[in-house]
Structures are given as C-alpha cells and as structure tokens.
Amino acid sequence: MYVDKWDYRETVGRLENVLFRNEKCWLNRFSRSINWTNDELVSLDDYVKWLSSKNFASFKQELGFLLKFIGEFQIISPFDKRHLFRLQSSIVVRRKQEIPTTIMIQDVMAKLNVHEQIFLLVLCSCGRRSIDLVRLDTKHLKIVDNKFFVRLDRDKSNSNPVRFSFSWDLSINVDWRFYDKVFKKLLEIKSRPFKNVSVQRIRRKAKEVGFHLHGTRNRKALQLIKDGFELEKIKQIVGWCSDDSLERYSKLSAFDVCKFSSLDEAIKFINK
C-alpha cells in the first residue's frame, strides 16, 4: 500500500487552517518519519510499524487520526483502508480502560456541577462517544414516550449521519425525575446543550474516582448483554463496527458476562 508525495502535500495544504494542534504535530511527525523525496514512494505499512516501535503514548489516537485522514481525502482505496485498520488491530497495545460501577458514577457526580452531571448521565445512558454528545443539536433530537431520538451530521469518523436513541439508565441510583426535568429544560433553552461542557474536567474527575470516561460505553454494552440484547443490536446501539469489540474492551465474551449475577459484579471482575 503506497502513497505518493503529491497526494499528501496537497491534502495537508487543504487542512492547514482546520487541524487541531495535536493533529498538526502528528502530521509533522508523519512527514519527518517517512522523509519523502520527489520520486520516492512510501509504504504506510512501514510507517505504522515504525510508529508502534517508538511506543508513543498517543499511538492509538495518532494512528486512528491517520486512518481518518487518509480515508476522508481518499488518499488510499477503501480496500487498503480496511487493511490498515486490520493492521492497527494487530499491533496496537490498548491501555486498560476501567469501567465504572454504579458507586463510581455516584462518586464522580458529587464532584461535578449539574450541567456536567447531566452530560455524564446521558453518556452512561446512550453508550456513545463523548464527542457525539458535544455535537448534539436540539434541531435533530426528538422525545417520544420519554425516549430520546438523536441524529448527528456526518463527521470524520462517519460517512453517513449518525442515528441513535436512548432512555435513562435507571440502574444508577439518582433522582431521575429531577435530572430528566433539567435536561429537557436545557434542550429548550440551548440548541447545543453540551457545547460548552468541559469533557476534560469530567474525564479528570472520573480518573480521580478510578475509571476511564470511555468506559461508560463498555458499561452500556455490558448492561445490554445482561438485558438479553443480541450482539448485532448492541453494536448498532453503542456504535461499534466490529464483532470483536466487546471482547476487546471488556475481555469477556457475551456468554461470560451473563454468568455474573449483576452488572456491577461483572464490571468489578473486569477491572481487576
């Protein structure tokens, strides 16, 4: 799988003013590592292997961004992109993501303001990415029988609009009547209810309690398994694209999860 210099330089020029600081840093590292010349072709396979050998703390994010980058601007074919995804799965060493128990969620909520608490509760209830909630727009949200239906415009990760729905996760022992009322009021007065929420602050508070914020997604998947949902339906709800996502993040199969008497018991076993 090869990419020529002209494709890369042209694309970088188009992105100069829209990249975040860390994304520019990753692209600069990309350029320096492959050291292109005018007539040279570069193997992305070799680049990925070089990147993994350097043991960068940001490796997973950096490689994920590279995949989005080359896919978004069609620098490589869809077939080669799938090959690169498989290559990523085979060589990335994933950091353990602690999954929150009910007590952990209650503990971190005590450290947050009401707006941040609602963000966390929605995150736990829908099982989506935090960036999806930040992008949530009330123009594309409907409420039917206390269930929320959401549509998001396409982004770098999705070629089509993202659709999902959720109801409150009643396994978390909070005053749901209060939070439901406040959330619906928030939707009335703000078109982007979570635009100004500091996800980094919530992430830090979650880390203090002992879990990774992205672990809320894994918690939702485990909960759906306990409720008897099929794997295909769980993938659709949570937004996973591969069949092995459950075992990759939870280290348990669906059959193993069902052996535990409660969701928290399964989570405690995984977090050991």
C-alpha positions in Angstrom: 0.0 0.0 0.0 1.7 3.2 -1.2 1.0 6.9 -1.2 2.9 9.4 -3.4 4.2 12.8 -2.1 1.9 14.9 -4.2 -1.2 13.5 -2.7 0.0 14.1 0.8 1.3 17.6 0.3 -1.9 18.7 -1.5 -4.1 17.3 1.3 -2.0 18.9 4.1 -2.4 22.3 2.3 -6.2 21.9 2.3 -6.1 21.1 6.0 -3.7 23.7 7.3 -6.2 26.0 8.9 -8.6 23.4 10.3 -6.3 21.0 12.1 -6.0 20.9 15.9 -2.6 21.5 17.4 -2.0 17.8 18.3 -3.2 16.8 14.8 -0.6 19.1 13.2 2.0 17.6 15.4 1.1 14.1 14.3 1.2 15.1 10.6 4.6 16.8 11.1 5.9 13.6 12.7 4.5 11.6 9.8 6.4 13.8 7.3 9.7 13.6 9.2 9.5 9.9 9.8 9.0 8.9 6.1 11.3 11.6 4.7 9.8 11.8 1.2 11.7 12.9 -1.8 10.2 13.9 -5.2 10.5 10.4 -6.7 10.0 8.2 -3.7 7.0 6.1 -2.8 6.3 5.4 0.9 4.7 2.3 2.4 2.0 3.2 5.0 2.5 -0.3 6.5 6.1 0.5 7.2 5.1 3.8 8.8 2.6 2.2 11.1 5.2 -0.4 12.2 7.7 2.4 12.8 5.1 4.4 14.8 4.3 1.4 17.0 8.0 0.7 17.6 8.5 4.2 19.0 6.0 3.5 21.8 4.4 6.9 21.7 1.8 7.5 24.5 -0.5 8.9 21.8 0.0 6.0 19.4 -3.6 4.8 19.4 -5.0 8.3 18.8 -2.3 9.2 16.3 -2.9 6.1 14.2 -6.6 6.5 14.4 -6.3 10.1 13.2 -4.1 8.9 10.4 -6.7 6.4 9.3 -9.4 9.1 9.3 -7.1 11.5 7.5 -6.2 9.2 4.6 -9.8 7.8 4.4 -11.5 11.2 4.4 -9.5 12.5 1.5 -9.4 9.2 -0.4 -5.6 9.0 -0.4 -5.9 5.2 -0.4 -8.6 2.9 -1.6 -11.3 1.5 0.7 -9.7 -1.9 0.4 -6.3 -0.6 1.6 -8.0 1.4 4.4 -9.6 -1.8 5.7 -6.2 -3.5 5.5 -4.7 -0.7 7.6 -7.5 -1.0 10.2 -6.7 -4.7 10.5 -3.0 -3.8 10.8 -3.8 -1.4 13.6 -5.8 -4.0 15.5 -2.9 -6.5 15.3 -0.2 -4.2 16.6 -1.8 -1.6 18.9 -1.4 -2.4 22.6 -4.5 -0.9 24.1 -4.4 0.7 27.5 -6.8 -0.8 30.0 -10.0 1.3 30.4 -11.6 0.9 33.8 -15.3 0.5 33.5 -17.4 2.5 36.1 -19.6 0.7 38.6 -22.7 2.4 39.9 -20.9 3.6 43.1 -18.1 5.1 41.0 -20.6 7.1 38.9 -22.3 8.4 42.0 -18.9 9.3 43.5 -17.8 11.3 40.4 -21.2 13.1 40.2 -20.6 14.5 43.6 -17.6 16.3 42.1 -19.5 17.8 39.2 -21.9 20.7 38.6 -25.5 19.9 37.5 -24.7 20.5 33.8 -21.7 18.1 33.9 -23.8 15.6 35.9 -26.4 15.5 33.1 -23.7 15.1 30.5 -22.3 12.0 32.4 -25.8 10.5 32.9 -26.6 10.9 29.2 -23.2 9.4 28.3 -23.9 6.4 30.6 -27.5 6.0 29.2 -26.7 6.2 25.5 -23.3 4.4 25.4 -22.0 6.8 22.7 -18.7 8.8 22.4 -18.4 12.0 24.4 -17.8 13.9 21.1 -21.2 12.7 19.9 -22.8 14.4 22.9 -20.8 17.6 22.4 -22.1 17.7 18.8 -25.7 17.1 19.9 -28.2 19.6 18.4 -31.7 20.0 19.6 -32.9 20.6 16.0 -32.1 16.9 15.4 -33.5 15.5 18.7 -37.0 14.2 19.3 -38.6 12.9 22.5 -41.2 10.1 22.3 -42.5 8.4 25.4 -39.5 9.5 27.5 -37.1 8.1 24.9 -34.7 10.4 23.1 -34.0 10.0 19.4 -30.9 11.7 18.0 -29.4 12.4 14.6 -25.9 13.8 14.1 -24.4 15.1 10.9 -21.5 13.1 9.4 -18.1 13.7 10.8 -14.5 12.5 10.1 -15.4 9.1 11.6 -18.7 8.5 9.7 -19.5 8.9 6.1 -23.3 9.0 6.9 -25.3 10.8 9.5 -25.2 9.0 12.9 -28.5 8.0 14.5 -29.1 6.6 17.9 -31.7 6.6 20.7 -31.6 6.2 24.5 -33.6 6.1 27.7 -32.3 6.9 31.1 -30.1 4.2 32.8 -32.3 3.6 35.8 -29.7 1.2 37.3 -27.9 4.4 38.5 -29.4 5.4 41.8 -30.1 9.2 41.3 -33.1 11.4 41.3 -34.1 10.7 37.7 -37.2 12.9 37.9 -35.0 15.9 38.7 -32.4 15.2 36.0 -35.0 14.4 33.4 -36.7 17.8 34.1 -33.4 19.7 34.0 -32.2 18.0 30.8 -35.5 18.7 29.0 -35.3 22.3 30.1 -31.8 22.5 28.9 -32.9 21.3 25.5 -35.5 24.1 25.4 -33.1 26.9 26.1 -29.9 25.8 24.3 -29.6 24.5 20.7 -26.2 22.8 21.6 -26.8 21.8 25.3 -23.3 20.3 25.8 -21.2 22.6 23.6 -19.5 24.3 26.5 -19.2 21.4 28.8 -15.6 20.7 29.7 -15.2 17.0 28.8 -11.5 17.1 30.0 -12.7 18.2 33.5 -15.2 15.4 33.7 -12.5 13.0 32.4 -10.1 14.1 35.2 -12.8 13.7 37.9 -13.6 10.3 36.6 -9.9 9.3 36.7 -9.8 10.5 40.4 -12.6 8.1 41.2 -10.9 5.3 39.3 -12.4 4.9 35.9 -11.9 6.0 32.3 -14.7 8.1 30.8 -14.8 6.0 27.7 -15.6 3.1 30.0 -19.2 4.3 30.1 -19.5 2.9 26.6 -18.3 -0.5 27.7 -20.7 -0.4 30.7 -23.6 0.2 28.4 -22.7 -2.7 26.2 -22.4 -5.0 29.3 -25.8 -3.8 30.5 -27.4 -4.6 27.1 -26.0 -8.1 27.3 -27.4 -8.6 30.7 -30.8 -7.4 29.4 -30.7 -10.0 26.7 -29.8 -8.0 23.6 -28.2 -9.7 20.6 -24.6 -8.7 19.7 -25.7 -7.1 16.4 -28.2 -4.9 18.1 -25.6 -3.9 20.8 -23.2 -2.9 18.0 -25.9 -0.7 16.5 -26.8 1.0 19.8 -23.3 1.6 21.0 -21.8 2.4 17.6 -19.2 -0.4 17.4 -18.3 -1.6 13.9 -16.6 -5.0 14.6 -17.8 -8.2 16.2 -14.8 -8.4 18.5 -15.3 -5.0 20.1 -17.0 -6.5 23.1 -14.2 -8.9 24.0 -11.5 -6.4 23.0 -12.7 -3.8 25.6 -14.3 -5.9 28.2 -12.0 -9.0 28.0 -15.2 -11.2 28.3 -17.5 -12.9 25.9 -21.3 -12.3 26.0 -21.6 -15.8 27.4 -19.2 -15.0 30.3 -20.9 -11.7 31.1 -24.2 -13.5 31.6 -22.7 -15.7 34.2 -22.5 -12.8 36.7 -25.5 -12.1 38.9 -25.3 -8.4 38.5 -23.8 -5.8 36.2 -21.5 -4.3 38.9 -20.2 -7.8 39.7 -19.1 -8.3 36.1 -17.5 -4.8 36.0 -15.5 -5.5 39.2 -14.2 -8.7 37.7 -13.1 -6.9 34.5 -11.4 -4.1 36.4 -9.3 -6.5 38.5 
